[in-house]
Amino acid sequence: MEKGVRRWLVDTSKWNPAPHDFSSALSVLPQHERSSITRFLRMEDRKQALVSRLLQYALIHEVLGIPYNEIVINRTFEGKPYLECSHVGAGFPNFNFNVSHDGDYVAIASEPLCLVGVDVVCCIKPMKESVPEFIENFSSYFSSLEWDNIINTGTSDEILADFYRYWCLKEAFVKAVGSGLAYGVDKIEFHHTNWTNISAKVDGEPLTEWRFWLLELPERHWVAVARGHPRFATESYKRTISKTEFDVEDYHKGLNLPNVAFVTRIIEQLIPVSHGEERQPEQDLLRLSPSFIEGGLILSSNKSCVNN
């Protein structure tokens, strides 16, 4: 099952395509995907949407061997993307993936058995209000313990950073279950020791069947990954999953799979060889902090919790 655990990142700030190059990359996708990208007015939004779609197709192709033109990606009522495929192999009983973008980065994560959620945040200082005023707008999403930890962490910069770390983890969880805002993110409470050994509770009950990781990226970005039990999925998402119940031993095989490092990808690696030039060699593993630190809300108009 380990082949189904993937973590990829693209730094879109390093890709500045000419119109012809953008159109060429766009042509890899089916028509309905293209229109969902070109509806954006800003080029930066189009670029992130395109990279998000290309990551999904490239990962599915690499892990499952499905040709690009045979890949069908649909979305649940809440907007969570999923692969429409009845034959993914016994080694991937619940193959699923999740994508996120914010700031300079687009990320994708996949799992063969457990639910997976991924979220990227960019820590941006508010322009028209102070940090305390800005974060107060979102205070209802945090438990009293989380809120006390945030506001007592130190300077304004440190407060904002902790706010975004918690936010990133919360989004990763709600994206994993496929619920978006409907779930009630105020119900999930995260615990950590200096952002290591991250765990969570929902309504006071420990989530023993979940794992969480948080990684710091350059330029004040963070990416979080949540891995958990399929029975937590929303009803609409459960209908896309092959198996929601497991005996303890089988489930723990999936829960305790190694959490692989993120790998940086470039656009040329996301386009099938038959479409153009030979792919570039895989980039080095991302090593921006010692390792993953163990353990969908809306912050701006171009960022949603499941519909990335």
GIQUI-V322839 format. One record per residue. OMEGA is omega in whole degrees, 0 to 359 (* if undefined). Layout:
omega->OMEGA
omega->OMEGA
//
This chain:
omega->186
omega->180
omega->182
omega->179
omega->181
omega->177
omega->181
omega->178
omega->171
omega->174
omega->186
omega->178
omega->181
omega->180
omega->179
omega->188
omega->168
omega->181
omega->180
omega->181
omega->178
omega->180
omega->179
omega->178
omega->180
omega->184
omega->176
omega->188
omega->174
omega->188
omega->184
omega->177
omega->181
omega->182
omega->178
omega->179
omega->184
omega->176
omega->178
omega->181
omega->183
omega->181
omega->180
omega->178
omega->178
omega->182
omega->181
omega->178
omega->179
omega->180
omega->178
omega->180
omega->180
omega->177
omega->181
omega->182
omega->182
omega->180
omega->179
omega->179
omega->184
omega->184
omega->188
omega->178
omega->180
omega->177
omega->182
omega->186
omega->177
omega->180
omega->177
omega->179
omega->177
omega->179
omega->176
omega->178
omega->181
omega->176
omega->181
omega->180
omega->176
omega->180
omega->176
omega->184
omega->183
omega->183
omega->179
omega->177
omega->183
omega->181
omega->181
omega->186
omega->181
omega->184
omega->178
omega->185
omega->177
omega->182
omega->179
omega->174
omega->174
omega->180
omega->183
omega->194
omega->168
omega->183
omega->173
omega->176
omega->178
omega->177
omega->180
omega->185
omega->182
omega->168
omega->176
omega->173
omega->178
omega->177
omega->175
omega->173
omega->174
omega->184
omega->182
omega->178
omega->178
omega->185
omega->190
omega->179
omega->179
omega->178
omega->178
omega->179
omega->181
omega->185
omega->178
omega->178
omega->185
omega->186
omega->183
omega->180
omega->186
omega->174
omega->179
omega->178
omega->180
omega->183
omega->177
omega->179
omega->182
omega->188
omega->180
omega->186
omega->179
omega->182
omega->177
omega->178
omega->180
omega->177
omega->180
omega->180
omega->179
omega->176
omega->182
omega->177
omega->177
omega->182
omega->180
omega->179
omega->180
omega->179
omega->180
omega->180
omega->183
omega->176
omega->177
omega->181
omega->175
omega->189
omega->187
omega->183
omega->187
omega->186
omega->185
omega->186
omega->175
omega->182
omega->181
omega->183
omega->182
omega->178
omega->181
omega->172
omega->185
omega->179
omega->169
omega->179
omega->184
omega->176
omega->183
omega->174
omega->172
omega->185
omega->177
omega->181
omega->180
omega->176
omega->184
omega->182
omega->180
omega->174
omega->181
omega->177
omega->179
omega->181
omega->175
omega->178
omega->179
omega->173
omega->174
omega->169
omega->171
omega->174
omega->179
omega->176
omega->175
omega->178
omega->185
omega->188
omega->181
omega->181
omega->176
omega->184
omega->173
omega->183
omega->181
omega->180
omega->178
omega->181
omega->179
omega->185
omega->183
omega->188
omega->180
omega->180
omega->180
omega->168
omega->188
omega->183
omega->181
omega->181
omega->182
omega->174
omega->178
omega->182
omega->186
omega->173
omega->178
omega->175
omega->188
omega->178
omega->173
omega->176
omega->177
omega->178
omega->172
omega->188
omega->182
omega->179
omega->182
omega->182
omega->183
omega->182
omega->182
omega->183
omega->183
omega->184
omega->177
omega->181
omega->175
omega->176
omega->180
omega->180
omega->178
omega->175
omega->180
omega->181
omega->186
omega->170
omega->188
omega->178
omega->169
omega->176
omega->187
omega->172
omega->*
omega->175
omega->180
omega->178
omega->180
omega->188
omega->183
omega->181
omega->176
omega->192
omega->178
omega->189
omega->179
omega->*
//
